[in-house]
Amino acid sequence: MDMHEQNLPAPDSLANGEPPAPPPLGLVIVRCCESLYGIDVAWVREIRPFTHATPVYGLPAFWVGVAALRGHLYAVLDLPLFLSPQSVVADEQRQIMFTAVHDFAVGLLVAEIMTVRQPVDPTSITAVSLPEAPYIRGATGDQIPLLDLPTLFADARLAASVSRPEDV
C-alpha cells in the first residue's frame, strides 16, 4: 500500500458527506507552576532529566540558556517562569522536554513529566479562549489545559531567541 493511501478517509465517510474523524492525539502531561498542562506528543523529540544549560548573557530570565542534544543546541525555556513570571520556582529536580514546532526548536524546562496519554480523542477537547493566555488551545475532559506550542513559540518575547530546525 502506498504511504499516501494510509491517510485517506474511508470511502463510506466521504460518500455520506461526513467529514473524516480527526486522528487521535497523544499528550504529554507536565507539571509546572503547580498546574498540569498537556502538550501534543507530535511536537516532542525527547525527554530527559535536566542537568545543565549554558547561560547566555543578555537574555530574559525565562531563558535558562542553551543545552545540547545529539550535537545540536537548543534554547532552554523555563516554562514555569514564562507562564507565571511572579512564581517562585523551588530548587527541585526538573526535566527538559526537547521540542520542535515548525521553525522553532526549544527545550522546555518543566517540574515533572507526569504521564503520556495515548490516544486522546480530539473531539473530547473543549475549546478555551483566554486573552491573557492565547497559547492555551483547549482543555481535556479532566480540565487539563493544552499548550499550543506554535502559538507559544510565536510570542514576540520568544521569537527572536530560538533556534531554527535547520540548525537542529
Secondary structure by P-SEA (a helix, b strand, c coil): ccccccccccaaaaaacccccccbbbbbbbbcccbbbbbccccccccccccbbbbbccccccccbbbbccccccccccccccccccccccccbbbbbbbbcccbbbbbbcccccccccccccccbbbbbbccccccccccccbbbbbaaaaaaacccccccccccccc
